[in-house]
Structure formats: structure tokens, C-alpha cells
Amino acid sequence: MGTKKEKIKEEIFETCIKCGTLTNVKKTDNVIFRSGYIEGAGQLCFMCSQIKKLHKTGNYGDNEWQRYA
């Protein structure tokens, strides 16, 4: 069980639908302005949304991705 602070964070912030980590996106934020939101599924964290972006574009050979690892 988490602490009281962790429970409050879980109530305020969205959870990533792929990996289960807490995101920095508030549940009250409008979905139009969210980065990594998938309609009908939910919110992705930054890392999962970047991986989705790589799969979508097919650009895997770029070393730019290494700075996020």
C-alpha cells in the first residue's frame, strides 16, 4: 500500500495505460491539449508515447532516441 501522498497523486494524475506509471497529466486537463492521449483507451506516459511515435513513423535508426533511454 502506498502512502497518503502517493494516493493523492494517483487521484490527481493519469496513469499510463501501457506501463502503469503515473504521468504528469492531470485528470482534469482537457484531452484536446494532452500529448500521448489515445481516444477510447487513455493516457500514455512520455516514454510510451515516444515509442508509439517511433513505431508509427518507422524511424528507428536515429541516435536521437538514445538521449531518452
C-alpha positions as CSV (number, residue, x, y, z in Angstrom):
1,M,0.0,0.0,0.0
2,G,1.2,3.5,-0.8
3,T,1.5,6.4,1.4
4,K,-1.2,9.1,1.7
5,K,0.8,11.4,-0.7
6,E,1.0,8.6,-3.3
7,K,-2.7,8.1,-3.1
8,I,-3.4,11.8,-3.6
9,K,-1.1,11.8,-6.6
10,E,-3.0,8.8,-8.1
11,E,-6.3,10.7,-7.6
12,I,-4.9,13.8,-9.4
13,F,-2.7,12.4,-12.2
14,E,-3.4,10.0,-15.0
15,T,-1.9,6.5,-15.1
16,C,-0.2,5.3,-18.3
17,I,-2.4,2.6,-20.0
18,K,0.6,0.7,-21.3
19,C,3.2,0.6,-18.4
20,G,1.1,1.7,-15.4
21,T,3.3,4.6,-14.2
22,L,1.9,7.9,-13.1
23,T,2.1,10.6,-15.8
24,N,2.4,14.3,-15.3
25,V,-1.0,14.9,-16.9
26,K,-3.8,15.9,-14.6
27,K,-7.1,14.0,-14.9
28,T,-8.9,17.4,-15.2
29,D,-6.8,18.5,-18.2
30,N,-8.8,18.7,-21.5
31,V,-8.0,15.8,-23.8
32,I,-7.6,18.1,-26.7
33,F,-4.4,19.6,-25.2
34,R,-2.9,16.3,-24.0
35,S,0.2,14.8,-25.6
36,G,0.0,11.0,-25.8
37,Y,-3.7,10.6,-25.3
38,I,-5.5,7.9,-27.2
39,E,-9.2,8.3,-27.6
40,G,-11.1,5.4,-26.2
41,A,-8.1,4.0,-24.4
42,G,-6.5,6.6,-22.2
43,Q,-3.2,8.4,-21.5
44,L,0.3,7.3,-22.3
45,C,3.4,8.4,-20.4
46,F,6.1,10.3,-22.2
47,M,8.3,7.2,-22.8
48,C,5.4,5.0,-24.1
49,S,4.1,7.9,-26.4
50,Q,7.6,8.3,-27.9
51,I,7.8,4.5,-28.6
52,K,4.4,4.7,-30.3
53,K,5.7,7.6,-32.3
54,L,8.7,5.6,-33.4
55,H,6.6,2.7,-34.5
56,K,4.2,5.0,-36.4
57,T,7.0,6.8,-38.3
58,G,9.3,3.7,-38.7
59,N,12.3,5.8,-37.9
60,Y,14.4,3.5,-35.7
61,G,17.9,4.2,-37.0
62,D,18.2,7.7,-35.5
63,N,20.6,8.1,-32.5
64,E,18.4,10.9,-31.2
65,W,16.4,8.3,-29.2
66,Q,19.4,7.4,-27.1
67,R,19.2,10.6,-25.0
68,Y,15.8,9.4,-23.6
69,A,17.0,6.0,-22.5
